[in-house]
Amino acid sequence: MKRITDHIAAIPLFRGMSPEYHDELAMIVVDQEFKRGSLIFSEGDAGNGFYVIITGKVKVFKLSFDGKEQILHILGPGEPFAEVAVFTGSAYPANAMALEQSRLFFFPRKAFADLITRQPALAMNMLATLSLRLKQFTHMIEALSLKEVPGRLAAYILLASRQNGATASITLTVSKTQLASLLGTIPETLSRILAKMSKQGLIDIDGAVITLLDREGLTALAEGEMRL
């Protein structure tokens, strides 16, 4: 069974740090378990620290006044969330919920900030993570505002393939309802578009597995050069 320090050493955010600092992080971490569907925090709750996923999956989302959900991120093992709280101490700007049984490490803001003053490399790692998250938000806003739903879906499939080593097949790790929310549409529309993509020979669908048959066509669709 892995020790807390072994888990911490494996987190990308803390790589490159000496074992001494891994030990210090282990002293401040709060090891937490959340059942599937459990709310981790709500928008407006005091931002007392940030989390890193050890096992499981978490969605970060916003709710509109009429209760419509917009998923901002779906995160898995090794990924941090709510990092802004470390620097601002402000309220959490969104909600977070466990999509499955999840183990999370919680790092209290004050204790972590004290550690940053003694280990500036931590701050650089945090800034790099926040910069990547901002880039993801920029792409999301661009996709939701400028691309039609087929283009958003094609871009998502291509990104998932690249993240998986440019493999020909990807496995959806979220439900179609969650994927639809992430792409700013509804499940029925998503299913229709997947069926059209399959009919046109862009992809093949077998349950949760999507095989990319025409990567160039998907790229053209993602970039708005082709329409379904």
Secondary structure as GFF3:
##gff-version 3
##sequence-region A 1 228
A	DSSP	alpha_helix	4	10	.	.	.	ID=ss1
A	DSSP	three_ten_helix	12	14	.	.	.	ID=ss2
A	DSSP	alpha_helix	19	28	.	.	.	ID=ss3
A	DSSP	beta_strand	30	34	.	.	.	ID=ss4
A	DSSP	beta_strand	39	41	.	.	.	ID=ss5
A	DSSP	beta_strand	49	55	.	.	.	ID=ss6
A	DSSP	beta_strand	58	63	.	.	.	ID=ss7
A	DSSP	beta_strand	69	75	.	.	.	ID=ss8
A	DSSP	beta_strand	80	81	.	.	.	ID=ss9
A	DSSP	alpha_helix	84	88	.	.	.	ID=ss10
A	DSSP	beta_strand	95	98	.	.	.	ID=ss11
A	DSSP	beta_strand	102	108	.	.	.	ID=ss12
A	DSSP	alpha_helix	109	118	.	.	.	ID=ss13
A	DSSP	alpha_helix	120	146	.	.	.	ID=ss14
A	DSSP	alpha_helix	149	163	.	.	.	ID=ss15
A	DSSP	beta_strand	169	171	.	.	.	ID=ss16
A	DSSP	alpha_helix	176	182	.	.	.	ID=ss17
A	DSSP	alpha_helix	187	199	.	.	.	ID=ss18
A	DSSP	beta_strand	203	206	.	.	.	ID=ss19
A	DSSP	beta_strand	209	212	.	.	.	ID=ss20
A	DSSP	alpha_helix	215	222	.	.	.	ID=ss21
###
